[in-house]
């Protein structure tokens, strides 16, 4: 009721909770606490995902930077291993430029294989090659 001497109003003021109200607020608090932990966990996961993405972009950028500075790029190039029997080495040769890119010493087994091949070739020199002889009677 309002009069000239009195006016009624409402204000938000501290009030003591009864047991039921305390229980309700405790449940709401627990829910919000869980919600907060989940939000923090989600934020960490998103941050980790973004960090991984940023790190990969940095790696890719650094590779491109190196290519631009060196004016060279690594590519899959077909190569051939060739025997250099005189030097007793295997050499890896680029098929596109014929550049030798690796030399490796032959193993004893590799060298023994060459001896067997050469011995076999010497034996075959005196023989006629199969399929080259003329057949009689035709």
Buried (B, 14 or more C-beta within 10 A) or exposed (E): EEEEEEEEEEEEEEEEEEEEEEEEEEEEEEEEEEEEEEEEEEEEEEEEEEEEEEEEEEEEEEEEEEEEEEEEEEEEEEBEEEBEEEEEBBBBBEEEEEEBEEEEEBEEEBEEEEEEEEEEEEEEEEEEEEEEEEEEEE
